[in-house]
Amino acid sequence: MLRSMVRALAMCAAIAMLAGCVDANAPTLVPVAAPFDPPLNLPGIAHHICVGDGNFMYREAKKQYELRAGMGGYPIDPAQEEANATAAAHRQYVTCLSSQGYRIYDR
């Protein structure tokens, strides 16, 4: 009895924590094949997971650009570095969303 109450309390705490992660500027996510193959997570949770993946890819792309510039012996162009990192982060975000079972609805 006590174990089930602790589980219920932990689940409520997790739900309350995730509810605070909802972004008002989040894109509209549309399930790809909802009736036959439902998405893995709810849209808010999938967005949060994929934003984390995109942020990691952003940092990794910046690091890789700096390494390539160092090996090639050319100066670092901040605009090009930012463009590469932003494009890599967006590709990772879209790929992550598709693996979760969503696509972005562009208004």
C-alpha positions as a Markdown table, in Angstrom:
| # | Residue | x | y | z |
|---|---|---|---|---|
| 1 | Met | 0.0 | 0.0 | 0.0 |
| 2 | Leu | 2.7 | 2.4 | 1.0 |
| 3 | Arg | 4.7 | 1.5 | -2.1 |
| 4 | Ser | 1.9 | 2.3 | -4.5 |
| 5 | Met | 1.3 | 5.6 | -2.7 |
| 6 | Val | 5.0 | 6.5 | -3.1 |
| 7 | Arg | 4.8 | 5.6 | -6.8 |
| 8 | Ala | 1.8 | 7.7 | -7.3 |
| 9 | Leu | 3.4 | 10.7 | -5.6 |
| 10 | Ala | 6.6 | 10.2 | -7.7 |
| 11 | Met | 4.5 | 10.1 | -10.9 |
| 12 | Cys | 2.6 | 13.2 | -9.9 |
| 13 | Ala | 5.9 | 15.0 | -9.2 |
| 14 | Ala | 7.2 | 14.0 | -12.6 |
| 15 | Ile | 4.1 | 15.2 | -14.4 |
| 16 | Ala | 4.2 | 18.5 | -12.6 |
| 17 | Met | 7.8 | 19.0 | -13.5 |
| 18 | Leu | 7.2 | 18.2 | -17.1 |
| 19 | Ala | 4.2 | 20.4 | -17.3 |
| 20 | Gly | 6.5 | 23.4 | -16.5 |
| 21 | Cys | 8.6 | 22.6 | -19.5 |
| 22 | Val | 6.0 | 23.4 | -22.1 |
| 23 | Asp | 7.2 | 26.2 | -24.3 |
| 24 | Ala | 4.7 | 28.7 | -25.6 |
| 25 | Asn | 6.7 | 29.2 | -28.7 |
| 26 | Ala | 7.0 | 25.5 | -29.5 |
| 27 | Pro | 6.1 | 24.5 | -33.0 |
| 28 | Thr | 2.9 | 22.5 | -33.7 |
| 29 | Leu | 3.7 | 18.8 | -33.9 |
| 30 | Val | 1.5 | 16.6 | -35.9 |
| 31 | Pro | 1.5 | 12.8 | -35.4 |
| 32 | Val | 2.6 | 11.0 | -38.6 |
| 33 | Ala | 0.6 | 7.8 | -38.4 |
| 34 | Ala | -1.6 | 8.3 | -35.3 |
| 35 | Pro | -4.3 | 5.7 | -35.8 |
| 36 | Phe | -2.0 | 2.8 | -36.8 |
| 37 | Asp | 1.3 | 3.7 | -35.0 |
| 38 | Pro | 0.9 | 6.2 | -32.2 |
| 39 | Pro | 3.9 | 8.5 | -31.3 |
| 40 | Leu | 6.3 | 7.5 | -28.6 |
| 41 | Asn | 5.7 | 10.5 | -26.3 |
| 42 | Leu | 3.3 | 13.4 | -25.9 |
| 43 | Pro | 4.1 | 16.4 | -28.1 |
| 44 | Gly | 5.5 | 18.5 | -25.2 |
| 45 | Ile | 7.8 | 15.8 | -24.0 |
| 46 | Ala | 9.0 | 15.0 | -27.5 |
| 47 | His | 9.7 | 18.7 | -28.1 |
| 48 | His | 11.7 | 18.9 | -24.8 |
| 49 | Ile | 13.7 | 15.8 | -25.7 |
| 50 | Cys | 14.5 | 17.0 | -29.2 |
| 51 | Val | 15.4 | 20.5 | -28.1 |
| 52 | Gly | 18.0 | 18.8 | -25.9 |
| 53 | Asp | 19.3 | 16.8 | -28.8 |
| 54 | Gly | 19.4 | 20.0 | -31.0 |
| 55 | Asn | 21.3 | 21.9 | -28.4 |
| 56 | Phe | 23.9 | 19.1 | -28.1 |
| 57 | Met | 24.3 | 19.1 | -31.8 |
| 58 | Tyr | 24.7 | 22.9 | -31.9 |
| 59 | Arg | 27.6 | 22.7 | -29.4 |
| 60 | Glu | 29.2 | 19.7 | -31.2 |
| 61 | Ala | 29.0 | 21.4 | -34.7 |
| 62 | Lys | 30.7 | 24.5 | -33.3 |
| 63 | Lys | 33.5 | 22.4 | -31.8 |
| 64 | Gln | 33.9 | 20.5 | -35.1 |
| 65 | Tyr | 34.1 | 23.7 | -37.1 |
| 66 | Glu | 36.8 | 25.0 | -34.8 |
| 67 | Leu | 38.8 | 21.7 | -35.1 |
| 68 | Arg | 38.5 | 21.8 | -38.9 |
| 69 | Ala | 39.7 | 25.4 | -39.0 |
| 70 | Gly | 42.6 | 24.5 | -36.7 |
| 71 | Met | 43.6 | 21.5 | -38.9 |
| 72 | Gly | 43.1 | 23.5 | -42.1 |
| 73 | Gly | 45.0 | 26.5 | -40.9 |
| 74 | Tyr | 42.3 | 29.0 | -41.9 |
| 75 | Pro | 40.8 | 31.6 | -39.6 |
| 76 | Ile | 37.5 | 31.0 | -37.9 |
| 77 | Asp | 34.6 | 32.9 | -39.5 |
| 78 | Pro | 32.0 | 33.4 | -36.8 |
| 79 | Ala | 29.1 | 33.9 | -39.3 |
| 80 | Gln | 29.9 | 30.6 | -41.1 |
| 81 | Glu | 30.4 | 28.8 | -37.8 |
| 82 | Glu | 27.0 | 30.0 | -36.5 |
| 83 | Ala | 25.3 | 29.1 | -39.8 |
| 84 | Asn | 26.8 | 25.6 | -39.7 |
| 85 | Ala | 25.9 | 25.1 | -36.1 |
| 86 | Thr | 22.3 | 26.3 | -36.5 |
| 87 | Ala | 21.7 | 24.1 | -39.6 |
| 88 | Ala | 23.1 | 21.1 | -37.8 |
| 89 | Ala | 20.9 | 21.8 | -34.7 |
| 90 | His | 17.8 | 22.1 | -36.9 |
| 91 | Arg | 18.5 | 18.9 | -38.8 |
| 92 | Gln | 19.0 | 17.1 | -35.5 |
| 93 | Tyr | 15.7 | 18.5 | -34.1 |
| 94 | Val | 13.7 | 17.5 | -37.1 |
| 95 | Thr | 15.3 | 14.0 | -37.2 |
| 96 | Cys | 14.6 | 13.5 | -33.5 |
| 97 | Leu | 11.0 | 14.6 | -34.0 |
| 98 | Ser | 10.5 | 12.1 | -36.8 |
| 99 | Ser | 12.0 | 9.3 | -34.7 |
| 100 | Gln | 9.4 | 10.2 | -32.0 |
| 101 | Gly | 6.6 | 9.9 | -34.6 |
| 102 | Tyr | 5.9 | 13.6 | -35.4 |
| 103 | Arg | 6.5 | 16.2 | -38.1 |
| 104 | Ile | 6.4 | 19.9 | -37.8 |
| 105 | Tyr | 3.3 | 21.7 | -39.0 |
| 106 | Asp | 4.3 | 25.0 | -40.7 |
| 107 | Arg | 1.7 | 27.6 | -40.5 |
